[in-house]
């Protein structure tokens, strides 16, 4: 028979796992909808990001959000959709965890005449500061492909 303390611990792990999943889902939604102020609340103050194996590396919430605003903001013309799958979350202490996620990302930019598809695996770390936040985020590409949108004669944008 399971004692109540063990049951409470196991339920706590399930609740924390779900909270981390929701954190990651909000990250992608805020990124795609360009909700920078909301996105900033998801990071610990000393957080870091490293996308593309060091090509885009930033430390601290201000630098991270500045990077997103400048590279993906409305004025850049970038439109993105991030889809994350297959979370593997491991707790390293009651207030720290790591996670691995599969990513599929599609971006188009009419102003730059560019399309991009990315397949990657994220490797994140999280810290619980009342609520779960990102301590670090990074990914390693499986593939990254780009093309000129005008190289596809039948391509047209019908929504957006």
N, C-alpha and C positions, 0 to 999 in steps of 0.2 A: 504494500500500500504506500502510495506517495504521500509524504508529509506536506503540510500546508506551506512551509517555507520553500521547499523544492518547487511546488506548484506555482507559487508566487514568482520565484526566480524565472521559471520557464515562460510564464505569461509575460513577464517583463522583457525577456529577450524577444518574444514575438512582437510586442508593442514597439520596442526599439527598432527592430528590423523593418516594420511597416513605416515608422517615422523616417528612417533613412531612405526607404524607397520613395516616399512622398517628397522628401527633400530633393532627390535627384530629378523626379518628374517636374517639380516646380522650377528647378534650374533650367531644364530644357524649354519649358513653356515660357518663362520670363525671357530667356534668350531669344526665342523665335518671335515673341511679341514685343521685343525691345523695351521691356519694363525694367530699366536699369536700376532704379531706386529699390524696387522689390528684390531684384537679383542680388544687390549688395547685402541685403539682410541675411542671405544664406551662407555667408562666409564668416569664419572667425577672423578677428582683426589681423592676425599674422599669417593668413592663408597665402598659398601660392598656387599658381597654375603653370602647366608645362604642356603645351599642345604641339604635336608634330615632332616629338623627340628633341625638344629644346629650341626649336625654331621660334616659338612664341612662349617666352617664360617671363612671368611677372610675380611680384611679391607685394602683399598688402592689398586690402580691398580697394583702395583708391586707384592704384595702378591697374588692377584687374578690370575694374569697371571702365576706366579710361580706355583701355585696349578694346573692350567690346563696343563702346560708343564710337570710337574712331574707325574700327574695322567693319562693324555691322550695323551702325546707326542708320536711321531713316535717310539721311542725306547721302549715304554711300550708294544707295540703291540695292543693297543686299537683301535678299529674301531667303530665309532658311526654314527648314523643318528638320528637327533632330528627333530620331527615334531610338530609344534605348531598350535593351532587352537582356534577359538572362542574368539578373543580379545575383552575385555571390557575395554575401556579406558575412564577415567574420569579426567577432568582438575580441579585442585585445585586452580590454579592461572594462569595468562598468561604464566608463565615460569615453572610450576610444574604440574605433572600429576601422576596418578596411573594406573596400568593395571593388569588385570587377564587374564591368558592364559591357555588353556589345553595343556598338553604335552604328547606325546608318544615318548619314546626313546628306541632304540634298540642298544645294544653294544655287540660285540664279541671280544674276545681276545684269539687268538690261542696259544700264548706263555703261558698264564695262564690257558688255557683249560677251559674257562669260557664264558658263555653267560648271558646277563642281559636284562630284559625288565622292563621299568618303565612307569607307568601312574601317572601323578601328575598335580597339578595346581600351576602355577607360580603366585607370587604376587610381582609386580615390582613397583618401583617409578622412575620417570624421572625428569630431570631438563634440561631446555633450556639454553645452554651456547653458543649462536650463533646458534648451532644445538642441537637437542635433544640427551641427553646422559643418561646412567643408573646411578641413584643415589643408588639404591639397587635392588638386585635380590634375590629371594628365592622361594623355592617351598615346597609343602607339598605332600607327597606320597598318592596316592590312593592304589597303589600296587607297590611292588618292588620284582621281582622274579629273581633268579639266578639258574644256573644249570651247571653241568660239561658237556662240549661238547662231551666228549668221552662216556657218558652214552647213547648217541643216536647212535646206530650202523649204521644207514644209512646216518648220517650227513657227508657231505663233502663240502668243500669250492670250488666253481667253478669260482669265480671272486674275485678280491680284490687287 
